Amino acid sequence: MVSATGSVPCHPIFTALEIEWRRLLRSSAWQAEASCWGESEPALALTGRGPASADEIVTRVVWHGYRPTAEGAAVLSALLRLARQTGAARALLQALLPRIGAERVGTPIYGHRLGCTWPRPADTSADLVAECFTAIARHAGEDRGEVDRLIVGEAARRLRTARQSQRRYEVHTVALPPGEELVSGLSCARSGAEWLVAALVDAVRAGRLSTGDARLIYDTRVKGFSAREAGQHHGLAPRCVYYALGRAERAFREWAA
């Protein structure tokens, strides 16, 4: 749970980002950029006190549970609208760090009842931060509410999709005696994504999976789309896409077993 003070976890990636943030705050050029944000975004200005510093802007984002206060939400939305500027994008990431650190991407069970455990939680945290910064760039300039849910939620879905694909690859890969290559019963792909694509093609050719089902799995497990996004792409109603995806994955697992 995120604390009301918005403290940042002590994982190495968060420590490194805090150090980088303090270094940026000492940059006069970067602070000059930040001082202009309030000219187009009133939520980022200080009334009667002149322009706000980047640190003052970020500290306005106070967390209660997993949600920011109303003022904090307005600051996040304003920073996203300005996020085509590198400095504003970095400030938005900094403001979101307490929420990113609270995301439960390390829990053993998530997403379509697939279980995963990872030996290095710090790697998962670093990957989630990277996905969040990518999501900020993807939505930069948009006028959106609930920015915390948009950015962190999308990043977590994409990370979980990638890890689930990796896990399935590991499950279907067996170690052979010393001196021989590691071989899967389905494919010798060099990565989880490559293995999955090859296996989907084989399943379609074998008549065990329709082309539509294969494309649905490909969009969610390789491209990283959410189920809802994939459903929209394939013309499926939200209430139908999870059923369709679950049916496709069951057929694929039965064939791959």
C-alpha positions in Angstrom: 0.0 0.0 0.0 1.3 3.5 -0.8 1.8 5.6 2.2 0.2 9.1 2.5 3.7 10.6 2.4 4.4 8.9 -0.9 7.7 7.3 0.3 9.7 5.5 -2.4 10.7 1.8 -2.0 14.4 1.0 -1.4 14.9 -1.3 -4.4 18.1 -0.4 -6.4 16.2 1.1 -9.3 14.3 3.5 -7.1 17.4 4.4 -5.2 19.1 5.2 -8.6 16.2 7.3 -9.7 16.2 9.3 -6.5 19.9 10.0 -7.0 19.2 11.1 -10.6 16.3 13.2 -9.5 18.4 15.1 -6.9 21.1 15.7 -9.6 18.5 17.1 -12.0 17.2 19.4 -9.3 20.7 21.0 -9.2 20.6 21.7 -12.9 19.7 25.4 -13.6 18.7 24.6 -17.2 16.3 21.9 -16.1 14.8 24.1 -13.4 14.4 26.9 -15.9 12.3 24.5 -18.1 10.2 23.5 -15.1 9.5 27.1 -14.2 7.7 27.5 -17.5 5.3 24.6 -17.0 2.9 26.7 -14.9 2.4 29.2 -17.8 0.3 26.6 -19.7 -0.8 24.4 -16.8 -2.2 26.4 -13.8 -2.0 23.2 -11.6 1.8 23.4 -11.8 2.0 27.1 -10.8 2.4 28.6 -7.4 -0.1 31.4 -6.7 1.6 34.6 -5.5 5.0 32.9 -5.1 6.2 32.8 -8.7 7.0 29.7 -10.6 7.1 26.3 -8.8 10.3 24.2 -8.9 10.1 20.7 -10.2 10.5 19.3 -6.7 7.6 21.4 -5.4 5.4 20.2 -8.2 6.2 16.5 -7.5 5.7 16.8 -3.7 2.1 18.0 -4.4 1.2 14.5 -5.4 0.2 13.0 -2.1 -1.0 9.4 -2.0 -3.9 7.9 0.1 -3.9 4.2 -0.4 -3.3 3.6 -4.1 -5.0 6.8 -5.1 -3.6 10.4 -5.2 -5.5 13.3 -3.7 -7.6 15.5 -6.0 -4.7 18.1 -6.2 -2.2 15.3 -6.9 -4.4 13.9 -9.6 -4.6 17.3 -11.3 -0.8 17.6 -11.2 -0.4 14.1 -12.8 -2.8 15.1 -15.6 -1.0 18.4 -16.2 2.4 16.6 -16.3 1.1 14.1 -18.8 -0.2 16.9 -21.1 3.3 18.3 -21.0 5.1 15.0 -21.2 6.4 15.5 -24.8 9.0 17.6 -22.9 11.6 15.3 -21.5 11.7 17.2 -18.2 8.0 16.9 -17.6 8.0 13.2 -18.5 10.8 12.6 -16.0 8.9 14.6 -13.3 5.7 12.6 -14.0 7.7 9.4 -13.5 9.1 10.7 -10.3 5.7 11.6 -9.0 4.5 8.1 -9.8 7.3 6.2 -8.1 5.5 5.6 -4.8 2.6 4.1 -6.8 4.9 2.1 -9.1 6.6 0.6 -6.0 3.3 -0.5 -4.6 2.2 -2.4 -7.7 2.0 -6.1 -6.9 3.7 -7.4 -10.0 5.6 -9.8 -7.9 2.6 -11.8 -6.6 2.6 -15.4 -7.7 -0.8 -15.5 -9.3 -2.1 -13.0 -11.8 -3.7 -12.7 -15.2 -5.6 -15.7 -16.6 -4.6 -17.9 -13.6 -1.0 -18.3 -14.6 1.5 -18.6 -11.7 5.0 -17.2 -11.8 7.8 -16.7 -9.4 10.9 -14.7 -10.1 14.3 -15.1 -8.3 15.2 -11.4 -8.6 12.4 -9.0 -7.5 14.7 -6.0 -8.3 14.7 -7.0 -12.0 10.9 -7.0 -12.0 10.8 -3.6 -10.4 13.3 -2.2 -12.9 11.3 -3.7 -15.8 8.1 -2.1 -14.4 9.7 1.3 -14.2 10.9 1.0 -17.8 7.4 0.0 -18.9 5.9 3.0 -17.1 8.3 5.5 -18.7 7.5 3.9 -22.1 3.7 4.3 -21.3 4.3 8.0 -20.4 5.9 8.5 -23.8 3.1 6.6 -25.5 0.4 8.8 -23.9 2.4 12.1 -23.8 0.2 15.1 -24.7 -3.1 13.4 -23.9 -5.7 15.0 -21.6 -6.5 12.1 -19.3 -7.8 11.7 -15.8 -6.6 8.9 -13.4 -3.1 9.1 -14.9 -1.8 6.7 -12.2 -4.2 4.0 -13.3 -3.5 4.6 -17.0 0.3 4.5 -16.8 0.9 2.0 -14.0 -1.9 -0.3 -15.0 -0.9 -0.4 -18.6 2.8 -1.0 -17.7 1.9 -3.8 -15.3 -0.2 -5.5 -17.9 2.5 -5.4 -20.5 5.1 -6.7 -18.0 2.9 -9.5 -16.9 2.2 -10.5 -20.5 6.0 -10.7 -21.2 6.7 -12.6 -18.0 3.9 -15.1 -18.7 5.3 -15.7 -22.2 8.7 -16.3 -20.7 7.2 -18.7 -18.1 5.4 -20.7 -20.8 8.6 -21.0 -22.7 10.5 -22.2 -19.7 7.7 -24.8 -18.9 8.0 -26.2 -22.4 11.8 -26.3 -22.5 13.7 -29.3 -21.1 17.4 -29.7 -20.3 19.1 -32.5 -22.3 22.3 -34.3 -21.2 25.5 -32.3 -21.2 26.9 -31.5 -24.6 23.5 -31.3 -26.3 21.4 -28.2 -27.0 18.4 -27.1 -24.9 15.5 -28.2 -27.0 11.8 -27.7 -26.7 9.4 -30.3 -27.9 7.8 -27.7 -30.1 10.5 -25.3 -31.3 14.2 -24.3 -31.0 13.3 -20.6 -30.8 15.9 -18.3 -29.3 13.5 -16.4 -27.1 10.1 -16.8 -25.5 8.4 -14.6 -28.2 10.0 -16.6 -31.0 9.0 -19.9 -29.5 5.4 -18.7 -29.0 5.1 -17.5 -32.6 6.6 -20.7 -34.0 4.3 -22.8 -31.8 1.2 -20.8 -32.9 2.1 -21.3 -36.5 2.5 -25.1 -35.9 -0.8 -25.3 -34.1 -2.7 -23.5 -37.0 -1.0 -25.8 -39.6 -2.0 -28.8 -37.5 -5.6 -27.6 -37.5 -5.7 -27.4 -33.7 -6.0 -23.6 -33.5 -7.9 -21.2 -35.8 -6.1 -18.3 -37.3 -8.3 -15.9 -35.4 -7.5 -17.6 -32.1 -3.8 -17.6 -32.9 -3.9 -13.9 -33.7 -5.7 -13.2 -30.4 -3.0 -15.0 -28.4 -0.3 -13.3 -30.5 -1.6 -9.8 -29.8 -1.8 -10.4 -26.1 1.3 -12.5 -25.5 3.7 -11.1 -28.0 2.6 -7.6 -28.9 1.6 -6.9 -25.3 -1.9 -5.7 -25.9 -4.4 -6.0 -23.1 -7.3 -8.4 -23.7 -9.6 -5.4 -24.1 -7.3 -3.8 -26.7 -6.9 -7.1 -28.6 -10.7 -7.5 -28.5 -11.2 -4.1 -30.0 -8.7 -4.9 -32.7 -10.5 -8.1 -33.6 -14.0 -6.7 -33.3 -14.9 -8.5 -30.1 -17.2 -7.1 -27.5 -15.5 -6.6 -24.0 -17.7 -9.3 -22.5 -16.7 -11.8 -25.2 -13.0 -11.2 -25.5 -12.0 -12.9 -22.2 -14.0 -16.0 -23.1 -12.5 -16.1 -26.5 -9.0 -15.7 -25.2 -9.5 -18.3 -22.5 -10.9 -20.8 -25.0 -8.0 -20.1 -27.4 -5.4 -20.5 -24.7 -7.0 -23.8 -23.5 -6.9 -25.2 -27.0 -3.3 -24.1 -27.4 -2.2 -25.6 -24.1 -3.9 -28.9 -24.9 -2.1 -29.0 -28.2 1.2 -28.0 -26.7 1.1 -30.5 -23.8 
